[in-house]
Amino acid sequence: MTAANLQVENGAGTILVRSPYDGSLVGSVEPTNASEINELIVRARYGAELSRNLPRHRRANILGYAAQIIESRREAFAKTIVLEAGKTVVQARKEVLRCVNTLQLAAEEAKRNAGEIVPFDAYAGSEQRQGWFTREPIGIIVAITPYNDPLNLVAHKLGPAIAGGNAVLLKPSKLTPFSAINLVDVLIEAGLPREAIILVHGDRELVTALVSARDVRMVSFTGGFATGEAISRAAGLKKLAMELGGNAPVIVMNDCDFDKAVEGCVSGAFWAAGQNCIGAQRVLVQAELYGRFRDAFIAATEKLKAGDPSREQTDVGPMISREAAERTEAAVNDALATGAKLLCGHLREGTLYHPTVLEDTPPTCRLWNEEVFAPVVMLARFNTLDEAISMANDSDYSLHAGIFSNNLTDALEAAGRIEAGGVMINDSSDYRFDAMPFGGFKYGSMGREGVRFAYEEMTQPKVVCINRG
């Protein structure tokens, strides 16, 4: 089977999945009817009861064994990612290894984050009391995942949920369902009760029915702003954890390690064909270094090979669909029409959109202000660190930022003043370790992922107090 253009077609009662490179059929899944929600909730209630009664060592063993199975089948998992998501095979292998690590971290969390002793005698009048709090399951969680990391982002929801003893109604992207299906199959093979994770497939009507169900206690969503807003309106009184994307700035100071900065920014901009919520979108370069950096950045970008994601030599695979590539092409055309200057790229071949670099993009332009989610990066000059920080913060959406500098004082000042969920020093904005807290800092985003932090979002404290008086 060859990689192809990932399209979903509703026909003959099935969702047909076509991979993003050449349009060949990857497979099909059966859609879930919104009328089935009551039945699904009944199953999920039973699954939640089974999960909460699994002792912690069993949860940990299941997660750890699942990680071992996936590692032993890493090439098969990588091939699925290439086929349905269009990631290059090199990038797909890295995603599989990150999934293994995510499940291993979740296995450890199941064993260690059980609660704390409460020092009741710290308050006058409570000297005769002692006790603790435990971390208890929330119950039923709806998890909705995107297409760009179809395996590891699913693991980031399932791993902590399982560690906490919950049941999950999982709706993966209809564009990339098979990585999620394979992950769930492995978890069941590793010993998880089948009812603990219930897979569903469908569109807006299904999502609305899921998130509005009264028995659902939490919705964990990764995706776009408009969908996130719609979910929050429909969900009602329940816990929401949302990661809604960003518009990542990277600051490059005169005193940086030049080669590291160029390499990091090129990788950060074009990894996964730019379909990366923490990818470098706005690279801000100090004026004295700008010309040299721009020339080196363009030279490195032009060496990237765009094409068949199954080939080892390919650096940039297709975008998720022709429509996504066409939207990107239109957005760049709009930027050029408003005064931006094209430095390289802006070539579309079906779903392939070649790495594109712009400069002098007007701050009022949509491309500057909104998440691009495409292999497009904008270079801009600044004079002082204050100016760079002001430019970096000029966005309603913020996940990560980066700064390249050998002056630790400047780097730490930037880290303190940049409004972002994470600031990477001498790394591009797209660095992420799966154990660290991860989430947005501005409009819309709420809660945190990262295994420990998602686990705490997906559990609730229960206090036990003993009065000895």
N, C-alpha and C positions, 0 to 999 in steps of 0.2 A: 504494500500500500504506500502511496506517495503522499507527501504533504500537500495541502490544498487550501482553497478559499473557504474559510469558516463561515458558513451561512447556516441559518436555521430556517427550515421550511416546515410549516404546518400542513400536513397532507396525509390522507388515509389514516387519520387518527394517531399519527406519530410525529415526533420532532426529528427532522433529519439534520444531522450535523455534518457540515462540509468543512474540510480543513483549509486554512487561509492561503495556501500557496498555489494550488492548481485546480481547486474545485472538486476534487474527488471525494466520494462519500466515505466518511469515517465510520458512521453507524447511525443508529436511531434510538430514541428513548420514548417511552410512553408518557404522554402528558398526564398530570394529575388534575382531576376536575375539582373546582372549588367546592362542589357539592359534597365531596368526600371528607371535608374538614372535620366534621363531628366524629366520624369513624377514626380518622387519624389521631385526633386528640385522645380518644379512648385508648388507643394503642400506646400513645406517648405517656399517658398517665401510668399505665402498667410498666412501661419502660423506665419511667422515673422511679417507681417503687423498687424495681429490680436493681437499678443503678445505685440508689442511696444505700441499699443493703449489701452492696459489694464491699467487703473490707478493703481498707486502703492498700494493703499489699497486693490484693487481686487487681485493683485498678492499675497499680504501678506495673505489675507483671504483664498485664494485657498491653499496655502502652509500650513497654520495653520490648516485648516480643513482636509487636507490630512493627516497631522500628527495625528490628533485625530482619524481618521478612522483606520489608521494602528495600533495605540495603542489599539483600541478596538478589533482588529482582530489579535493581536500579536501572538497567538498560531498558527493560520493558516499560517501566514507568516513564523514563525519559522519552522513549519513542512515542508514547501516548501524548505527552506534552507537546512534542514537535508536531504531531499530526493534527491535534485539535486546536492548539493555541498558536502555532507558527513560530514558537521560540526556536532559536538555533539549538542544535543538538548539544553544543558545549554549554549553553546557558541552561538547557533543560536538565542536564546532569547535575549542575550546581543546585538547581531547585530541588531535585530529589534528595540530595545530601542535606539540604536545609530542612526538608520535611523530616528526615531521620532525626536530626538534632532537635527539632521542635517536639517530636514525640518523646524523645529521651528526656528533655527538660520537663515535659508534662509528667512523665513517670516519677521523676524526683519530687515534683511539686506535690503529687498525691501523697507522698510519704512524710513530707516535712512541714507543710503549712496547715497545721490542724487547729491552731488557736494559740492562746497565751494565758498565763496566770494574770489575774486582775488584783492589784495591791489594794484591797479594800481598806486595810488599816492605814492607808495614806490620808484618810479623811477622819477627822475627830468624830467619835461616836460609832465608828464601824470596826473598832478593834477586834470585836468578837466574830467578825465575818471573814470568810475566805472563799475563794472561788476562781473561776476561769471562764473564758469564752471559747467556744468551738466554731469552726467554719462549716456550715451546713449547706447542702445543695439548695439552689433556688427552685428547681423543679424542671419545668419544660422550657427549653430555649429554642427560639427560631433563629437559625443561622443562614444568612444570605451572602453568597460569595461571588466575586467577580471573575472575569476571564483571564486576567493578565498573569496571575500566579495560581493556576488552577489546582495545584496540589498543595503547596505549602500554606497558602492562605486558608484553605479548608482545614489543614492540620492545626492552624493557629486558633481555630474555633473549636474543633472537636477535641483536641488534646486537653486543654484546660477544662472543658465541660465534662469530659469523662473523669479527669482527675478529681473534680469536685462532686461527682456522683449524680450528675444530671442526665436527663434525656434530651435529645436534639431532634428537631424537625429541620433537616438540612435541604436548602434549595440552592444548589450550585447554579452558576451561569448556564443558561440553556445553550450558550455557544461552546462551552467546554465542560460537559458533564462527566466525561469518562474518567478523568483523573480522580474526581471525587468518588465516583462509583467504585473504582479500584481500591481507593483508600478505605472506604467503608467495608468492602469485602474482606480486606486484610484485617481490619479491627475485629470483625466477626470471627474470622479464622483464628485470631489470637485469643478468642474467648469472650469477647464482649457480647452480652445478650442482644439478640437481633432487634428487639424492640427498643433498645437504647438509642439507636439512630435510625430515623425514618427518612428516607430520601424522597423528595418530591421534585417535580419538574413542571415549569409553567411560566406564565406571564404575570402581568399586573393584577389581574383579577384574583389569581391564586395567592399572590403576595399579600394583597389586602385582606383576604380571608384569613390567612395565617396569622398576620401580625395583630389583627383585631380580636382574635379568639381570647376569651376571658381567661382560660386556663394557662395560656402562655404567660410566663412571668418575666421573660427578657427577650429582646430582639438584638442580635448582634449582626450588624450590617457593614459591609465594605462595598463602596460603589460611588455613584455620582450624587451631586448635590440635589438635583431635582427629585431623584428617587428617594433620597434620604428625607427630604422635606415631606414627601407624600407618605412615607412610612410613619414619620413622627405624628402626622395628623391622624392617621388611621389607628395607631397602636393603642391609644388610650393610656390608662394608668398601669404602666409597666416599665421596667428598667430598659433603657436604650443605651447601646454602645455603638457608636458610628464612627467610621473612618471614611471621610468624604473627599479625600484628595488634597492636593496642594499646588503650589506654584513656587518651586524651590529656587532660591538664590544661592549662588556661590561667589564669595568675595575672593579675589586674587590680589594680594598685596605685592608691592615692589620687592620686598625682601623674601619672597617665597622660594622654595625649592622649585625652580622653573619647570624642569622635566616632569616632576611628580604632579605639579599643578595641571600641566597640559594633559598628561595621560589620565589623571583622575577626572578632569572635566569632560574629556571626550568619552570615556567609559560611562560616566554618570549621565551624560546627555543621551546616549544612543543605545544603552543596554535595553534589551527586550523591545527593540524598535521604538524606544521612547515611551512605551506603554507602561509607565512606572510612576507611581504617585509621588515618589521622592526623587525622581530624576532631575538632573540639573537643567533648569529651564532658562534662567537668567544668570549669565556669567558676568560678573561685575569686576572689571580689571582696572587697577590704578593707572592713571594716565601715562606715566613715564614708561610703563611696561606694556602698554596696550598694543602698540604696533607689532612688537616682537611676538607677543602672545598670540595675537590674531593670526599672524602668518603661520606660526607653528601649529595652532589649532586647526586651521584650514588644511594644512598639509597632512596632518594626522587623520582628519576626517575623510579626506579624499582617498586615503588608503583603505578605508573600510570597504569590505565586499558585501554588497547586498544581493540576496538571491535565495536559493533553495535552502531552507533551514535544516534539512537532513544532511547537508554536506559539512564536513568538519571545518572547511576553510571559510564558511560563511560567517560574517560578523553581525549582519543585520538582516533579520528575516522579514516576512510580510507583516503588515498591520492586520488586525483581527478580521477586517472585512473590506470590501471595495468601498462601501459607504464611509467607513472611518478614514480611509486613505483620501477619498474625494473631499471629505470635510476638512482634512488637514490642508490639502491643496488649495481649497477655497479660502481658508483662514490665512494662509501665507500670501495669497493673491491680494487679500484685503489689506494685509500689513504693508505690502509693497505699494499698493495704491495710496496709502496714507503717508508714505515717505520712508519706510524701511528700505535698507539696501541689502540685496542678496549677495552673499559671499561665496556660497557653493550649494549644490544640491537643487532642490525644488524640481525633481524629476519623479513622476509617478508612472509606474508600469503595472497596471492592474492594482493589486493590493500592496505591491512594493512601493514605498515612498522613500526615496534615497535620503540619507542624512543631510540635513539642511541647516545652514548657518546664516543668520541675519545680523546686521548691526544698524544702529541709528533707528531702532524701532520706537515710534512715538509712545510715550507712557499712557496715552489715551487709547491706544490700540487694543482690541480684544485679545490679540495674541500675547500682549504684555500682561494683561490683567487677569486672564482666566487660565485654568489648567490646560496645557496643550495636549498632553497624553499622546505624543507622537514624536518621531525623530526630528525635532526642530529645536534649535537653541538660539538664544539671542545674546549677543555680546554688547556690553555697554561700558563706557569709561566713567571713572570717578576720580576726584582729586584727593579728598580726605576720608579718613575712616568714618567720621560723622556722616558725611555724604553717602558713603556706601551703606551704612546701617539704615539710614533713612530710605534709600532706594530698596534695600532688602525688605524692609517692613511695609513697603507700599503695595500691599495685597490684602484682600479680605480672607484669603485662605492660606494656611501655613501648616506644614508638617515638619519638614526638615530644612536646614540650611547648612552651608559649609563655608569655611574660610581657610585659605592657604596663606600662612605667614610663619616666619621663624622668630617673630617677636611675640613671646608668650603673653606679655602685658596687653598688647593689641588684640591678640586672639581671645583672651579671656574677657576683655572688655566687650568684644563683639558677641561672644557667647552669652554674656549677661544681658545685653541690650536687644539682641535680635529676638523677635517675637515668633518663636517656633517651638514645636514639641521636642526637637533635638537639634543641636548644633555640632557638626563634625569639624574638628580642627585638623588640618592637613589631610583631609579626605573630602571627596565629593559629598554632596547632600545625599547620595543614594546608598551610603553605607548603612547597613542594618545588621545587628546581631540579634538573634531571635529570643534572647533572654532579656533584652533591655525593654523598658517601657516605650510604647510606640503609639502615637496618636496626635491629633491636631491641636492647635493652640488658639485658633480663632473661630470664625463663624462656622457653626454647624457641627463641627467635630466634638465628640464627647466620649468619655471613657478612655481606656487604654488597652491596647493589645501588648504582646510580649507575654510569655507563658505565665509567669508569676502574677502579673498584673491582670491578665484576663481571668485567671483562676480566681482572684479576689473579687473581680467584677461578677463572676458567675457563682459565687457563694455568698452566704449571709451569716453574720455572727449570731450565736446564741449564748447568752450568759447563764451560768449556773452559780448561785450564791448560797453558801451554807452559813446559817446563823448558829454559832456555838454558844451564844449567851443564854 
